[in-house]
Amino acid sequence: MCGIVGYIGNAQAYPILINGLKRLEYRGYDSAGVAMLEDHQIKVVKQVGKISALEQALDPEEMRGTLGIAHTRWATHGEPTQTNAHPHTDCQGNIVLVHNGIIENYQALRQMLEEKGHQFRTETDTEIIAHLIEELHQNGTSFEEAFRGALLQVEGTYGIAVITLHEPDKLYAARKGSPLVVGIGNGEYFLASDAAAIIAHTRDVFYLEDGEIAIISREGFVTKTIENEIIDKKIERITFDLERIEKAGYPHFMLKEIYEQPRTVADCMRGRLLKDEGVTRLGGLTPILHNVMRARKIFITACGTSYHAGLIGEYMIEEYCRVPVEVEYASEFRYRDPIIQDDNLVIVISQSGETADTLAALREAKRKGATVMGIVNVVGSTIARETHGGVYIHAGPEIGVASTKAFTSQVTALALLTVMLARAKTMSAEEGRQIVHELEQLPDKVARALESDTIVKQIAEEFKDNRNFLYLGRGYNYPVALEGALKLKEISYIHAEGYPAAEMKHGPIALIDDDMPVVFIATRDSTYDKIVSNIQEVKARRGKVIAVVSEGDHELDSLVDYTIPVPSTVNFLQPIITIIPLQLLAYHIAVLRGCDVDQPRNLAKSVTVE
């Protein structure tokens, strides 16, 4: 979502801030701004649109200074205008801040501050924080006390960076629900909402936890709780390479990440397959292994693409482990007061590990006494730290807003969990060895599925101007239909819906005509004959059919308009392969329509507000 970058040191801050913002463009934003402090003056420049527009709006020679903050905004309160863009200031322009998150009680605070004479320039919730600090500071408290006091009054989520003429040699930061990382250099410090923004300058970092603040000068830093208790922070080392967040010759991050999937699937399994025993090993679950094994019911909660991975996980675990599983949108989970017992396992899935709704579901599950495990990509993320145990998917940085490689790695991680549980329950060693063998073959089969790119491009050329798509699948491939439809609507802005194939007759069939492309996932499995019948129903109504089929299966060649062959594997692993051509289809259609593939409109990579 929104991005924060800050710098204090001896180098010129502006290029560091701008380049840091560019590293965060993938998160989704609609405006950007920068504030510099130099010679007891603060200069603020803001602009609607891309960071390139911000660069054109200012003169780098005028933005000199060794202390500054910058921001990319994804609008929540107030339209995406130059006025509403961050940074925001107090009445006198002495306090300047940037903010990720939402202040839920901002209206009451704004009314109180207006009654005290404060004048607001924007429609944002963020601006009230600057005025609140100003109000407390002008009443005689120190700036630090005013900063902490303001945070004690706001309700909601925030990642905040503040500079002020009252203390022109310090950078203030605070976190509650929205991530912040501090990078440590030689006489200089970097602040960001994502380590990707500062990795070019340092690999030594520490992460602020909820309810913590950092006061940073060129000489060092102090970390405290909002209540003023000193905290010692553990310095961590960032291990991923800068090259992992570059395009490496691909035209878009999304295409690069689609093509990385043979490697990322392999990385998710690396060191976790015990071939001779026919079992999997997940070291991150060791502290909670007993509770995982004895769970009488499993909840899986997630949002968006991660929710679709969770649906596949439900099918896997129930089929092989015979444990009831319930999958829920994290955004609904905590509000419906779910019945959770202390012998239940709650699995939360999130690429970023910072998804606000999923984090709220996690905390609700812990409050009710469940064992909570996470499946996340970002090491050190909030969900990774707050769960009792978990599994990193090791997909590496995912820059494209539309998730691709994280999805296949999440499903892979759920498959590893399924095998581990099943072998401890009813699965024989021989069946376990067969499945482990299939898992080992997955990266090669994903690579073969990518060879469908040529025919997918042809299909994209024919259907790029259609306004609607329907995606249909059964069994394990029903969630694939949902995910394929989501990818298309996310990046091409074409309306697309996914359904269980049999449900087509209960409404969607009314939409079928010669202008409706229908994508079937029709690989050879136990539902194949039923899928063929559903295809015939669509063709009888002149629908255009695109079928993802098993390699070597030519039964549908004369029935459908296009076939996309993919390798076969055991049913519960098939989604990792069948999703590949659907990702490519969405990508190529979006490119042909001239859409911004990596930064689709209105979307954000890490949704850190509810």
Secondary structure, DSSP 8 states (H G I E B T S, - for coil): --EEEEEESSS-HHHHHHHHHHHTGGG--SEEEEEEEETTEEEEEEEES-HHHHHHTS-GGGS--SEEEEEEE--SSS-S-TTTSS-EE-SSS-EEEEEES-BTTHHHHHHHHHHTT----SS-STHHHHHHHHHHHTTT--HHHHHHHHHHH--B-EEEEEEETTSTT-EEEEEEBS--EEEE-SS-EEEESSGGGTTTT-SEEEE--TTEEEEEETTEEEEEETTS-EE----EE--S-GGGGS-TT-SSHHHHHHHTHHHHHHHHHTTTEETTTTEE--GGGGGGHHHHHH-SEEEEEE-HHHHHHHHHHHHHHHHHH---EEEEEHHHHGGG-----TTEEEEEEESSS--HHHHHHHHHHHHTT-EEEEEESSTT-HHHHHSSEEEE-------SSS-SHHHHHHHHHHHHHHHHHHHHHT--HHHHHHHHHHHHHHHHHHHHHGGGHHHHHHHHHHHTT-SEEEEEE-GGGHHHHHHHHHHHHHHH--EEEEEEGGGGGGTGGGG-STT-EEEEE--SSTTHHHHHHHHHHHHTTT-EEEEEEETT--TTTTTSSEEEEE----GGGHHHHHHHHHHHHHHHHHHHTT--SSS-TT--SS----
